[in-house]
Amino acid sequence: MTQVTPNVFQVKNSWLWQQIEVEFPTAESLRGRARYQELLDAQKVVSLSLSDDVTDEQLDGVFLVDFHRLTVMFALLQAKRATDEVAQNELVEFFTQIIYSEPCDLYLGFADGQPIAAALLTKSDGEVLVSDVVMLPNSLYSSTQSYIQALLKKSQAVQPNSQLWLEQPSGNPLLG
């Protein structure tokens, strides 16, 4: 079976790589980008469907990352994808370099006042990609799928005829 790699996946990765393409990037952020690339190697992109099964409380738990403190929270959740402390620190350094700009938006999910979920949403040429999904056990979202659906609805990124995609671990699907 041939795996489809949508253009929006390449757009997201180019955007992320550009975040540290500055005159003097830190060594940690460069190593963090390499760690992130290793995580990407274990991902696949699958088609995603939109559902209306989202509660108002779940929508209220989704926040657009639009200032630095939220970026740090996003980075700390993303770092949980790594298994060792050095890799986690490098991922934090990589993700905290992000400058808010199109075509990507960072989102956090909160439950009981704590950040419990993170995802990156990329929009390009009628395609929408949900990627980099991390979710901790919580009382608001029963599954990663419920967080993803709340994020899509809250973001209002899905237009008629949009092609929806999800980046997920190859051996451990997020949807089930």
GICORSUL-V743387 format. One record per residue. N is the residue number from 1. SS is DSSP state (h for helix, s for strand, l for the rest). Layout:
N|SS, N|SS
This chain:
1|l, 2|l, 3|l, 4|l, 5|l, 6|l, 7|h, 8|h, 9|h, 10|h, 11|h, 12|h, 13|h, 14|h, 15|h, 16|h, 17|h, 18|h, 19|l, 20|l, 21|l, 22|l, 23|l, 24|l, 25|l, 26|l, 27|h, 28|h, 29|h, 30|h, 31|h, 32|h, 33|h, 34|h, 35|h, 36|h, 37|h, 38|h, 39|h, 40|h, 41|l, 42|l, 43|s, 44|s, 45|s, 46|s, 47|s, 48|l, 49|l, 50|l, 51|l, 52|l, 53|l, 54|l, 55|l, 56|h, 57|h, 58|h, 59|h, 60|h, 61|l, 62|s, 63|s, 64|s, 65|l, 66|l, 67|l, 68|h, 69|h, 70|h, 71|h, 72|h, 73|h, 74|h, 75|h, 76|h, 77|h, 78|h, 79|h, 80|l, 81|l, 82|l, 83|l, 84|l, 85|h, 86|h, 87|h, 88|h, 89|h, 90|h, 91|h, 92|h, 93|h, 94|h, 95|h, 96|l, 97|l, 98|l, 99|l, 100|l, 101|s, 102|l, 103|l, 104|s, 105|s, 106|s, 107|s, 108|s, 109|s, 110|s, 111|s, 112|l, 113|l, 114|s, 115|s, 116|s, 117|s, 118|s, 119|s, 120|s, 121|s, 122|s, 123|s, 124|s, 125|l, 126|l, 127|s, 128|s, 129|s, 130|s, 131|s, 132|s, 133|s, 134|s, 135|s, 136|l, 137|l, 138|l, 139|l, 140|l, 141|l, 142|l, 143|l, 144|h, 145|h, 146|h, 147|h, 148|h, 149|h, 150|h, 151|h, 152|h, 153|h, 154|h, 155|h, 156|l, 157|l, 158|l, 159|l, 160|l, 161|l, 162|l, 163|s, 164|s, 165|s, 166|s, 167|s, 168|s, 169|s, 170|l, 171|l, 172|l, 173|l, 174|l, 175|l, 176|l
